[in-house]
């Protein structure tokens, strides 16, 4: 019989199962880094967040919806598009550019990233 605290520790120490294909893990990691290092402001439900705070929220939603996410586009859809509570779309404002939805911002960055990987 396993020692219960040891078994619980072992279970909690296991990494989360992969949700996107191995090729797309790099894409998701890139987008998370892109958000974190951005000098843009993410607006969620009327409150502005810098990149690091935006990353924190997106990461929590990513963890929550991990079982529903099968590709990078679904990562964006579930984690960084709109509030599950209010239904309001998230927006992003970058210096010198017009405000757009975070979905479009991340899809544009995904397309740019993919074009550099060929």
N, C-alpha and C positions, 0 to 999 in steps of 0.2 A: 504494500500500500504506500502510495506517495505521501510525503509530508505535505499537508495542505498549503502552508505558507510558501513552501518551495515551489509547489506546482503552480500556484497563483503567480509567483514571481516569474517563473519560466514562461507562462502564458503571456504575461504583460510585457516581457522582454522581447517577444517575437516581433519582427517587423511587420507592418501592415502588408496585406497581400497587394500585389500589383493590380492596378485597376485599368491602366492603359497599356497598350503593347510596349515592349521594350524600346522600340524606336521612338515612340511618342513620350516616353518618360523624359527624354532630353528636351522635348518641346515644352512640356508642362513646367519642368524645372527652369527653362529659359524664361517662360512667361512670368513665373513667380519672381524670378530675379529682376526681370524687367519692371514689374510693379514696384518691388522694393526699392530699386535704385532710381526710380523715376522722380523727376522734380515737378511732377504733375499733382493736381489735387483731385481726389476721388470724392464725389458727393454721393452719399448713401442716406436716403430718407431725410434730406435737408441738412445733413451735417457733413462738413468737409473733413477729409482725412489726408494726411501725407502718405507717401508710398509705403512706409513701414507699417503704419496703422491699417492701410488698405490691404496690405499683404496679410496681416494678422486675421482680418475678417475673411478674406478669400480662402486662406488656408483652413480656417475652421469650417467653412461651407464645403470645401473640397473633402475634408475628412468626413463630414456628415453624409455627403452624397456619393462617396467613393464607390459604393456598390452599383450605383446607377450610371457611372461614368465609364465609357468604353473607348473613348478617343479624345483627342485634344479639344476638338470643337465642343464636345459634351462637357469637358472640364470648364470651358468658358461659359457655356449655357447654364450649368448648374451652380457654378461657384462665383461668377463675376458679372452676371447680367442684370438681375433685378432682385428686389427684396421678396423673400418668401412670405413675409408678414404683410407688407403694404401693397405689394405688386408693382411698386414704383421702380422704374429702370434706374440703374446707377449711371452716373455720368462722370466724365473726366475733363478737367480743364488743364491744358498745358500752356506754358508761357508762349505768347505770340500766336496761338492757334485757337480756333473756335471750340466751344464745348461740344463733346460728342458722347454717345453712349459708350460705356466701358466695353461692351460686347464688340462694337466696331473697332475700338482702339486696339483691343487684344487680337481680334481677327486680322487686322492690318499688320500688326507686329508678327503674328504667326506666319502670314504670307511672306513678309520680308525675311524672317528667319529661315523658312523653308527654301527660299530662293538662294540663300547663301550655303545651303547644305548639299547642293547638287554637284 
